[in-house]
Amino acid sequence: MTIAGSDVPKPVETFDEAGFPRYVMDEVKAQGFPAPTAIQSQGWPMALTGRDVVGIAETGSGKTLTYCLPAIVHINAQPLLAQGDGPIVLVLAPTRELAVQIQQEITKFGRSSRIRNTCVYGGVPKGPQIRDLSRGVEVCIATPGRLIDMLEAGKTNLRRVTYLVLDEADRMLDMGFEPQIRKIIEQIRPDRQTLMWSATWPKEVRALASEFLNDFLQVNIGSMDLSANHRITQIVEVVSENEKRDRMIKHLEKVMDNKDNKILLFVGTKRVADEITRFLRQDGWPALSIHGDKQQNERDWVLDQFKTGKSPIMVATDVASRGIDVRNITHVLNYDYPNNSEDYIHRIGRTGRAGAKGTAITFFTTDNQKQARDLVNVLQEAKQQIDPRLAEMARYGGGGGGGRGWGGYGRGRGGGGGGGGGGGRGGANANSTALGGRRW
């Protein structure tokens, strides 16, 4: 852990040392947490001073509580909301999944203080969100686009906001939300307290922090270099595009031998997500998909099926690579390699959480060769084995080729299984494809 800034407060080693009021401590103890995580032990004293804070930490580090508990203390020190007042605490998040997860934590820990909150995000009707805002809420958790819709329609205002949180700031910038973030912050009083959280510290995030935060304290958990969670075993296989499906089935047969396992399978596009889901279901695998075109109620249902293990295979685009808090994901499979090594690290970070170990399997093709050097650096830093063909691609910026596959492992599919198992790509929802002969 490294820290920066002037007059940094001492870290705390126990919850009692943090000095939270009893109404907060009772909730913490009820949850049975043994001790603060590293980011909490340093982040809480920082946030409770009222100073601006930047926290850099991997997903699953406990950062949500690091800003939630001081937010509750902050609210209870403010005058009560009057009719027509907007929220006191505003939390901006990149995805609706993360926003809902944050809301669950704030609801849990704000219960005894009767703190009201609402979650404002797209993809669902605005009516219930507007009703919450008009009745008055102390906390608003929002994705930037939907919040701007609400502000422009006059459904809320940010005049009372004195505690602003930017969660997963790097991801919000990746997703192109910088103009919306600027527009929102311009409407918030300058004497606010701002807390910015990020898994990485690229120059774009640094620029945002220096512009919108004042004399901030910074806490970094782990190396500032881009690095993967060392509890994750990373397996990278150099393959050709048409080998992917047979390789995937081979891995699923091993992973699904254990009925407690859950695997999150990442693909590059919504179309491929639907094709792979249809293909797997027709082959008897209990797979469901989640991506940006799905209605919110379907996304929630798929997540619930995955969380409960009823459907232990979830196919996802990058919309799900962050903000989805599903415990006990044992495996991640990158069917399509992402656009950059930051997204690779975010994806595989879905496994190996909360002290557990995990496995990440990645298919890498010659089309991805520009990413080879960065990927090798990530693997070397985590002391992982490196496929010689990947090392060669990194060395020469190309080469390697698709390899010969699993010699003799033929299931009559050839060429990748016939474009989505014959289901076509428009038409019926892939998640409703009937399961073929039982594989699991």
C-alpha positions in Angstrom: 0.0 0.0 0.0 1.3 3.5 -0.9 -0.2 6.8 0.2 0.3 10.4 -0.9 -0.8 13.8 0.2 -0.3 16.2 3.1 -1.3 15.5 6.7 -2.3 11.9 6.0 -4.3 10.4 8.9 -3.1 7.2 10.5 -4.7 4.0 9.3 -7.1 2.0 11.6 -6.7 -1.7 12.3 -10.1 -2.4 13.8 -13.7 -1.2 13.1 -13.8 0.4 16.6 -10.7 2.5 15.9 -12.4 4.0 12.8 -14.6 6.0 15.2 -17.9 5.4 13.4 -21.0 6.2 15.4 -22.9 3.3 17.0 -25.7 3.3 14.4 -23.0 2.5 11.8 -21.1 0.0 14.0 -24.2 -2.0 14.8 -24.8 -2.7 11.1 -21.1 -3.5 10.5 -21.1 -6.0 13.4 -24.4 -7.5 12.2 -22.7 -8.3 8.9 -19.9 -10.2 10.7 -16.9 -8.6 9.0 -13.8 -9.7 10.8 -11.6 -6.6 10.2 -11.2 -3.7 7.8 -9.7 -4.5 4.4 -6.5 -2.6 3.4 -8.4 0.1 1.5 -10.8 0.5 4.3 -8.2 0.8 7.0 -6.6 3.8 5.2 -9.6 5.1 3.3 -12.0 5.6 6.2 -9.7 7.9 8.2 -9.1 9.9 5.0 -12.8 10.2 4.1 -13.8 11.1 7.6 -11.5 14.1 7.7 -13.7 15.6 5.0 -10.8 15.8 2.5 -11.0 14.8 -1.2 -9.7 11.2 -1.7 -8.4 9.1 -4.6 -8.4 5.3 -4.1 -6.7 2.9 -6.5 -7.6 -0.7 -5.8 -8.5 -3.9 -7.6 -12.2 -4.9 -7.8 -13.2 -6.9 -4.7 -11.1 -4.9 -2.3 -13.9 -3.5 -0.2 -13.9 0.0 -1.7 -17.7 0.3 -1.7 -17.9 0.3 2.1 -14.9 2.6 2.1 -17.0 5.4 0.8 -20.5 4.2 1.9 -19.9 4.4 5.7 -18.4 7.9 5.7 -21.3 9.0 3.4 -23.8 7.9 6.1 -21.9 9.8 8.8 -21.8 12.8 6.4 -25.5 12.8 5.8 -26.3 12.6 9.5 -24.2 15.8 10.0 -26.3 17.8 7.5 -29.6 19.6 7.9 -32.6 17.5 7.0 -33.9 17.6 3.4 -36.6 20.2 2.7 -39.3 19.8 0.1 -37.8 20.1 -3.4 -34.2 19.4 -2.2 -32.0 17.0 -4.2 -29.7 14.4 -2.7 -26.8 15.1 -0.3 -24.7 12.2 -1.5 -24.3 11.5 -5.3 -22.6 8.3 -6.4 -21.8 8.0 -10.1 -21.2 4.5 -11.5 -20.5 3.3 -15.1 -23.1 0.5 -15.3 -26.5 -0.3 -13.9 -25.2 -3.5 -12.4 -22.6 -1.7 -10.3 -25.2 1.0 -9.4 -27.6 -1.6 -8.1 -24.8 -3.3 -6.1 -23.9 0.0 -4.5 -27.5 0.7 -3.6 -27.7 -2.7 -1.8 -24.8 -1.7 0.4 -26.2 1.8 1.2 -29.6 0.3 1.9 -28.1 -2.2 4.3 -25.9 0.2 6.3 -28.2 3.3 6.1 -31.2 1.4 7.5 -30.8 2.4 11.1 -30.4 6.1 10.2 -33.5 5.9 7.9 -31.5 7.2 5.0 -33.4 7.0 1.8 -31.8 6.3 -1.5 -32.7 5.7 -5.1 -30.9 4.2 -8.1 -31.1 6.1 -11.4 -30.1 4.2 -14.5 -31.3 3.6 -18.1 -33.0 0.6 -19.6 -36.0 0.7 -17.2 -39.0 3.0 -16.9 -38.3 6.5 -15.4 -41.5 6.7 -13.4 -40.4 4.9 -10.2 -37.1 6.8 -10.2 -38.9 10.1 -10.7 -41.2 9.3 -7.8 -38.3 8.5 -5.5 -36.5 11.8 -6.4 -39.6 13.9 -6.0 -40.3 12.4 -2.5 -36.7 13.2 -1.5 -33.7 11.0 -1.1 -30.4 11.6 0.8 -28.4 9.3 -1.6 -28.7 9.1 -5.4 -26.7 6.4 -7.1 -26.7 7.0 -10.9 -25.3 6.2 -14.2 -24.3 9.5 -15.9 -26.6 9.4 -18.9 -29.9 8.8 -17.0 -29.0 11.4 -14.3 -28.5 14.0 -17.0 -31.9 13.1 -18.4 -33.4 13.7 -14.9 -31.6 17.0 -14.4 -32.6 18.3 -17.8 -36.2 17.3 -17.2 -36.2 19.2 -13.9 -36.9 16.0 -11.9 -34.0 16.6 -9.4 -31.2 19.1 -8.7 -27.7 18.9 -7.3 -27.8 22.0 -5.1 -27.6 20.0 -1.8 -24.8 17.6 -3.0 -21.8 17.9 -0.6 -20.4 14.4 -1.0 -19.7 13.2 -4.5 -18.3 9.7 -5.4 -17.0 8.7 -8.8 -16.8 4.9 -8.7 -14.8 3.1 -11.3 -13.7 6.4 -12.8 -11.4 4.6 -15.3 -14.3 2.6 -16.6 -16.6 5.6 -16.9 -13.9 7.3 -19.0 -13.4 4.1 -21.1 -17.1 4.2 -21.8 -17.0 7.8 -23.1 -18.8 9.4 -20.1 -16.4 12.2 -19.6 -18.6 14.9 -21.1 -21.5 13.8 -18.9 -19.3 13.7 -15.8 -18.2 17.3 -16.5 -21.7 18.4 -17.1 -22.8 16.9 -13.8 -19.9 18.2 -11.7 -20.5 21.7 -13.0 -23.8 21.7 -11.2 -22.4 20.7 -7.9 -21.1 23.3 -5.3 -17.3 23.7 -5.3 -17.0 23.1 -1.5 -18.1 19.5 -1.9 -16.1 16.5 -0.7 -15.1 14.3 -3.7 -14.0 10.7 -3.6 -12.7 9.1 -6.8 -12.2 5.3 -7.0 -10.5 3.5 -9.8 -8.9 0.1 -10.5 -6.2 1.8 -12.6 -4.5 5.2 -12.7 -4.1 6.1 -16.4 -3.3 9.6 -17.5 -7.0 10.3 -18.2 -8.0 9.5 -14.7 -5.1 11.5 -13.3 -6.2 14.5 -15.4 -9.8 14.3 -14.1 -8.6 14.1 -10.5 -6.3 17.1 -10.8 -9.1 19.1 -12.3 -12.0 18.2 -10.0 -10.3 17.3 -6.6 -8.6 19.7 -4.3 -5.5 18.9 -2.2 -6.5 15.2 -2.3 -5.2 12.3 -0.3 -4.4 9.2 -2.3 -4.3 5.5 -1.3 -3.0 2.8 -3.7 -3.4 -0.8 -2.8 -0.8 -2.9 -4.6 1.4 -1.8 -7.5 0.5 1.3 -9.5 1.4 -0.7 -12.6 -1.3 -2.5 -14.4 -1.4 -5.9 -12.8 -3.6 -8.9 -12.4 -4.8 -10.5 -9.1 -2.0 -13.0 -8.3 -4.6 -15.5 -6.9 -5.8 -16.1 -10.5 -4.2 -18.8 -12.6 -4.0 -17.4 -16.1 -4.0 -19.8 -19.0 -3.6 -18.3 -22.5 -4.0 -20.5 -25.5 -3.0 -19.4 -29.0 -5.7 -20.7 -31.3 -7.3 -20.1 -34.7 -10.8 -18.6 -34.8 -12.5 -21.9 -35.9 -10.9 -23.9 -33.1 -12.5 -21.8 -30.4 -15.8 -23.7 -30.0 -14.2 -27.1 -29.6 -11.6 -25.7 -27.2 -14.5 -24.1 -25.2 -16.4 -27.4 -25.0 -13.2 -29.2 -23.8 -12.8 -26.6 -21.0 -16.4 -26.7 -20.1 -16.3 -30.5 -19.7 -13.5 -30.1 -17.2 -14.9 -27.1 -15.3 -18.5 -28.5 -15.1 -17.2 -31.8 -13.6 -17.6 -29.9 -10.3 -21.2 -28.9 -9.8 -20.1 -26.0 -7.5 -18.2 -24.3 -10.3 -19.4 -21.2 -12.1 -17.8 -19.9 -15.3 -18.2 -16.4 -16.9 -17.5 -16.5 -20.6 -16.6 -13.2 -22.3 -17.2 -12.5 -26.0 -16.6 -9.5 -28.2 -20.1 -8.7 -29.5 -23.7 -9.0 -28.7 -24.2 -11.2 -31.8 -21.5 -13.6 -30.7 -23.0 -13.7 -27.2 -26.3 -14.8 -28.6 -24.8 -17.3 -31.0 -22.6 -19.0 -28.4 -25.5 -19.1 -25.9 -27.8 -20.7 -28.5 -25.0 -23.2 -29.5 -24.3 -24.2 -25.9 -27.9 -24.6 -25.0 -28.6 -26.7 -28.0 -25.6 -28.9 -27.0 -27.2 -29.3 -23.5 -25.1 -26.8 -21.5 -27.1 -24.6 -19.0 -25.8 -21.3 -20.4 -27.5 -17.8 -20.4 -26.2 -14.5 -21.8 -26.2 -10.9 -20.7 -25.4 -7.9 -22.8 -26.5 -4.3 -23.5 -29.5 -5.1 -25.7 -31.2 -7.2 -22.9 -34.1 -5.6 -21.0 -33.3 -4.9 -17.4 -35.7 -7.6 -16.1 -34.0 -10.2 -18.2 -30.6 -9.1 -17.1 -31.7 -9.4 -13.5 -33.1 -12.8 -14.1 -30.0 -14.1 -15.8 -27.8 -12.7 -13.0 -30.0 -14.4 -10.4 -29.8 -17.8 -12.3 -26.0 -17.4 -12.4 -25.7 -16.4 -8.8 -27.8 -19.2 -7.5 -26.0 -21.8 -9.7 -29.1 -22.7 -11.6 -27.3 -21.6 -14.8 -23.6 -21.9 -13.9 -22.4 -20.7 -17.4 -22.9 -17.0 -18.2 -22.0 -15.5 -21.6 -21.3 -11.8 -21.4 -20.0 -8.8 -23.3 -17.9 -6.2 -21.6 -21.1 -4.5 -20.2 -20.8 -7.3 -17.5 -17.0 -7.1 -17.0 -17.4 -4.7 -14.2 -19.8 -4.0 -11.5 -21.3 -7.5 -11.3 -20.8 -8.7 -7.8 -21.2 -12.5 -8.1 -19.3 -14.4 -5.4 -17.7 -17.7 -6.1 -17.1 -17.3 -9.9 -14.4 -20.0 -10.2 -13.5 -19.6 -13.9 -13.4 -16.9 -16.5 -13.1 -17.8 -20.2 -12.1 -15.0 -22.6 -13.6 -16.5 -25.8 -12.7 -13.3 -27.6 -9.7 -11.3 -26.4 -10.7 -7.7 -25.3 -9.4 -4.5 -26.9 -6.6 -3.9 -24.4 -4.9 -5.3 -21.3 -6.8 -3.1 -18.9 -10.1 -4.7 -20.0 -8.4 -8.1 -19.8 -7.5 -7.5 -16.2 -11.0 -6.2 -15.4 -12.5 -9.3 -17.0 -10.4 -11.9 -15.2 -10.9 -10.0 -11.9 -14.4 -11.5 -11.8 -12.8 -14.6 -10.3 -10.4 -14.9 -7.4 -12.3 -12.4 -5.3 -12.4 -12.0 -1.5 -9.3 -14.1 -0.9 -10.4 -17.0 -3.1 -8.4 -18.6 -6.0 -9.6 -18.5 -9.6 -8.7 -19.6 -13.1 -8.8 -17.5 -16.2 -8.6 -19.1 -19.7 -8.0 -16.9 -22.7 -8.2 -17.7 -26.4 -5.7 -15.5 -28.3 -5.6 -15.4 -32.1 -3.3 -13.8 -34.7 -5.9 -11.0 -35.0 -5.0 -10.1 -31.4 -1.2 -10.0 -32.0 -0.9 -6.2 -31.4 -1.9 -7.0 -27.8 0.6 -9.8 -27.3 3.4 -7.7 -25.7 1.1 -6.1 -23.2 -0.4 -9.5 -22.3 3.0 -11.1 -21.8 3.9 -8.3 -19.5 0.8 -8.9 -17.4 1.5 -12.7 -17.3 5.2 -12.2 -16.4 4.3 -9.8 -13.6 1.9 -12.4 -12.1 4.6 -15.2 -12.7 2.3 -17.2 -15.0 3.3 -19.7 -17.6 3.5 -18.3 -21.2 2.6 -20.2 -24.3 5.8 -20.1 -26.5 3.7 -19.0 -29.5 2.4 -16.0 -27.5 6.0 -15.1 -26.5 7.0 -15.3 -30.2 4.1 -13.0 -31.2 5.2 -10.6 -28.5 8.8 -10.7 -29.6 8.1 -10.2 -33.3 4.8 -8.4 -33.2 3.2 -11.2 -35.1 3.8 -14.8 -36.2 2.6 -17.7 -34.1 -0.4 -18.8 -36.1 -3.4 -20.7 -34.9 -1.8 -23.9 -33.7 -3.1 -27.4 -34.5 -5.8 -27.7 -31.9 -6.7 -30.7 -29.8 -5.7 -33.4 -32.4 -8.2 -36.1 -32.7 -10.8 -34.3 -30.6 -13.6 -34.2 -33.2 -17.3 -34.0 -32.2 -18.6 -33.7 -35.8 -18.9 -29.9 -35.4 -15.9 -28.7 -37.4 -15.4 -25.1 -38.4 -16.8 -23.8 -35.1 -20.2 -25.5 -34.8 -22.1 -24.0 -37.7 -22.7 -20.4 -36.8 -24.6 -20.5 -33.6 -25.8 -24.1 -33.7 -28.2 -23.4 -36.6 -30.4 -21.1 -34.5 -29.8 -18.2 -36.8 -29.0 -14.8 -35.3 -32.2 -12.8 -35.3 -35.4 -14.1 -34.1 -35.9 -15.8 -30.8 -34.0 -14.8 -27.7 -31.0 -17.1 -27.3 -31.7 -17.4 -23.6 -35.0 -19.1 -24.4 -33.4 -21.8 -26.6 -34.5 -25.2 -25.4 -31.7 -27.2 -23.7 -30.5 -30.2 -25.8 -29.6 -33.6 -24.4 -28.4 -33.2 -20.8 -24.7 -32.3 -20.5 -24.8 -31.2 -16.9 
